[in-house]
């Protein structure tokens, strides 16, 4: 009986010791950026825009945040995760950023639908959006803007930008840099829409 109690006590101590020092999971999101409209004196406030989709590579669909540890190798962090599905987070953030940049409340997504017919539809495809082993974050994307009425493609653009994040500062700085990069993509789309309006 004493031997049995000793084994139970040892197992309890082993489990207790293994749980001590386990870091808590930290969760992150890409937030919209507070900013002034790009063209406050121009007639962009009535623009009705629908973001059809923001597609991302399947490896970014993981809740664990992906980083590159080599040219073809990815690592996923168990302790640092996205607070929600990254694709949905990016769609919602894109809508908020475009709405602020264009000073237009009528920017809709598959998550928030509108009964009114949009003037423009936007499809965004992200090919790469993660940090490499040197701390460089690359955002590579393509987007297509179409006229909703006749579904004709008006323009297709390629967007590629890099920013360096000090990888020694960890995930909070990395996600903050990703947020800044993503806002640059939103700015590029907003400027293209303003150009299409002839403003």
C-alpha positions as CSV (number, residue, x, y, z in Angstrom):
1,X,0.0,0.0,0.0
2,X,2.8,2.4,0.9
3,X,4.6,1.5,-2.4
4,X,1.4,2.3,-4.3
5,X,1.0,5.7,-2.5
6,X,4.6,6.5,-3.2
7,X,4.1,5.8,-7.0
8,X,1.0,8.0,-7.0
9,X,2.9,10.8,-5.2
10,X,5.8,10.6,-7.7
11,X,3.4,10.7,-10.6
12,X,1.7,13.7,-9.1
13,X,5.1,15.5,-8.6
14,X,6.1,14.7,-12.2
15,X,2.9,16.1,-13.7
16,X,3.2,19.2,-11.4
17,X,6.8,19.8,-12.4
18,X,6.0,19.4,-16.1
19,X,3.2,22.0,-16.0
20,X,5.4,24.5,-14.2
21,X,7.1,26.9,-16.6
22,X,4.8,26.1,-19.5
23,X,4.3,29.5,-21.2
24,X,0.7,30.7,-21.7
25,X,-0.5,31.0,-25.3
26,X,-0.5,34.5,-26.6
27,X,-3.1,35.5,-29.3
28,X,-2.7,38.2,-32.0
29,X,-4.8,39.9,-34.6
30,X,-4.1,42.3,-37.5
31,X,-6.0,45.5,-36.6
32,X,-7.2,48.4,-38.8
33,X,-5.0,51.5,-38.7
34,X,-6.2,54.9,-37.5
35,X,-5.7,57.2,-40.4
36,X,-7.0,60.2,-42.3
37,X,-8.8,59.9,-45.7
38,X,-6.6,60.0,-48.7
39,X,-8.8,62.4,-50.6
40,X,-11.0,64.2,-48.0
41,X,-12.2,66.9,-50.5
42,X,-13.0,64.4,-53.2
43,X,-16.3,62.5,-53.8
44,X,-15.2,59.1,-52.6
45,X,-17.7,58.9,-49.7
46,X,-20.4,57.5,-51.9
47,X,-18.3,54.7,-53.3
48,X,-20.0,51.4,-52.9
49,X,-17.4,48.6,-52.8
50,X,-17.6,44.9,-52.1
51,X,-14.6,42.9,-51.1
52,X,-15.4,39.5,-52.6
53,X,-12.5,37.6,-51.1
54,X,-9.0,37.7,-49.5
55,X,-7.4,34.4,-50.2
56,X,-4.3,33.2,-48.4
57,X,-2.0,30.1,-48.7
58,X,-3.2,27.1,-46.9
59,X,-0.2,27.1,-44.5
60,X,-1.4,30.5,-43.2
61,X,-4.8,29.0,-42.3
62,X,-3.2,27.5,-39.2
63,X,-4.0,29.2,-35.9
64,X,-0.3,28.7,-35.0
65,X,1.7,31.6,-36.5
66,X,4.0,30.6,-39.4
67,X,7.6,31.7,-39.9
68,X,10.2,30.7,-42.4
69,X,13.2,29.0,-40.9
70,X,14.7,28.3,-44.3
71,X,14.1,28.7,-48.0
72,X,11.5,25.9,-48.1
73,X,11.0,25.2,-44.4
74,X,8.2,26.6,-42.2
75,X,7.9,26.5,-38.4
76,X,4.7,27.0,-36.4
77,X,4.6,28.4,-32.9
78,X,2.3,26.7,-30.4
79,X,2.7,29.6,-27.9
80,X,1.9,32.4,-30.3
81,X,-1.3,32.0,-32.3
82,X,-3.8,34.0,-34.3
83,X,-6.8,35.1,-32.2
84,X,-9.2,34.0,-35.0
85,X,-9.1,32.6,-38.6
86,X,-6.5,34.8,-40.3
87,X,-8.4,35.1,-43.6
88,X,-11.5,36.4,-41.8
89,X,-9.3,38.8,-39.8
90,X,-7.7,40.2,-43.0
91,X,-11.1,40.6,-44.8
92,X,-12.5,42.6,-41.9
93,X,-9.4,44.7,-41.5
94,X,-9.2,45.4,-45.3
95,X,-12.8,46.7,-45.2
96,X,-12.1,49.0,-42.2
97,X,-8.9,50.3,-43.7
98,X,-10.5,51.0,-47.1
99,X,-13.5,52.7,-45.4
100,X,-11.2,55.0,-43.5
101,X,-8.9,55.7,-46.4
102,X,-11.7,56.4,-48.8
103,X,-13.9,58.1,-46.2
104,X,-16.7,55.8,-47.3
105,X,-19.1,53.8,-45.0
106,X,-20.2,51.5,-47.9
107,X,-17.3,49.0,-48.0
108,X,-18.8,45.5,-47.6
109,X,-17.5,42.0,-47.3
110,X,-18.8,38.4,-47.4
111,X,-19.0,38.8,-43.6
112,X,-21.1,42.0,-43.8
113,X,-23.4,42.0,-46.8
114,X,-25.3,44.9,-48.3
115,X,-28.5,44.8,-50.4
116,X,-27.3,47.7,-52.6
117,X,-25.4,46.9,-55.8
118,X,-21.7,47.8,-55.5
119,X,-19.9,49.9,-58.1
120,X,-16.6,48.0,-57.7
121,X,-15.7,44.5,-56.5
122,X,-12.3,43.5,-55.3
123,X,-10.6,40.1,-55.2
124,X,-7.3,39.9,-53.3
125,X,-5.0,36.9,-53.4
126,X,-2.1,36.8,-50.9
127,X,0.8,34.6,-52.0
128,X,3.2,35.2,-49.1
129,X,2.8,36.9,-45.7
130,X,5.3,35.8,-43.1
131,X,8.7,36.5,-41.5
132,X,11.9,34.8,-42.6
133,X,14.8,33.7,-40.4
134,X,16.5,37.1,-40.8
135,X,13.5,39.1,-39.6
136,X,12.3,40.2,-43.0
137,X,8.5,40.1,-43.5
138,X,7.4,39.9,-47.1
139,X,3.8,40.6,-48.3
140,X,3.3,39.4,-51.9
141,X,-0.2,39.9,-53.3
142,X,-2.3,40.4,-56.4
143,X,-5.6,42.2,-56.6
144,X,-8.2,42.6,-59.2
145,X,-10.8,45.4,-59.3
146,X,-13.9,44.8,-61.4
147,X,-16.9,46.9,-62.3
148,X,-19.9,45.2,-60.6
149,X,-22.5,46.0,-63.2
150,X,-21.0,44.2,-66.2
151,X,-18.4,42.3,-64.2
152,X,-15.6,43.6,-66.4
153,X,-12.1,43.6,-65.0
154,X,-10.8,47.1,-64.8
155,X,-7.4,46.5,-63.5
156,X,-5.1,43.7,-62.1
157,X,-2.2,44.8,-59.9
158,X,0.7,43.1,-58.2
159,X,1.8,44.3,-54.8
160,X,5.1,43.4,-53.2
161,X,6.7,45.0,-50.1
162,X,9.1,44.0,-47.4
163,X,9.8,45.3,-43.9
164,X,12.4,44.2,-41.4
165,X,11.3,43.4,-37.9
166,X,13.8,42.8,-35.2
167,X,13.3,39.1,-34.7
168,X,14.9,39.3,-31.3
169,X,11.9,41.3,-30.1
170,X,9.6,38.4,-30.8
171,X,6.1,38.0,-32.0
172,X,4.5,41.3,-30.9
173,X,6.9,43.3,-33.0
174,X,6.5,40.9,-35.9
175,X,2.7,41.1,-35.9
176,X,2.9,44.9,-35.6
177,X,5.1,45.0,-38.7
178,X,2.7,42.7,-40.6
179,X,-0.1,45.1,-39.7
180,X,1.9,48.0,-41.2
181,X,2.6,46.1,-44.3
182,X,-1.0,45.0,-44.7
183,X,-2.1,48.7,-44.4
184,X,0.3,49.5,-47.3
185,X,-1.6,47.0,-49.4
186,X,-4.9,48.6,-48.5
187,X,-3.5,52.1,-49.3
188,X,-2.4,50.8,-52.7
189,X,-5.9,49.5,-53.4
190,X,-7.5,52.8,-52.2
191,X,-5.2,54.8,-54.5
192,X,-6.1,52.6,-57.4
193,X,-9.8,53.1,-56.7
194,X,-9.3,56.9,-56.6
195,X,-7.5,56.7,-59.9
196,X,-10.4,54.7,-61.4
197,X,-12.8,57.4,-60.3
198,X,-10.6,60.0,-62.0
199,X,-10.1,61.9,-58.8
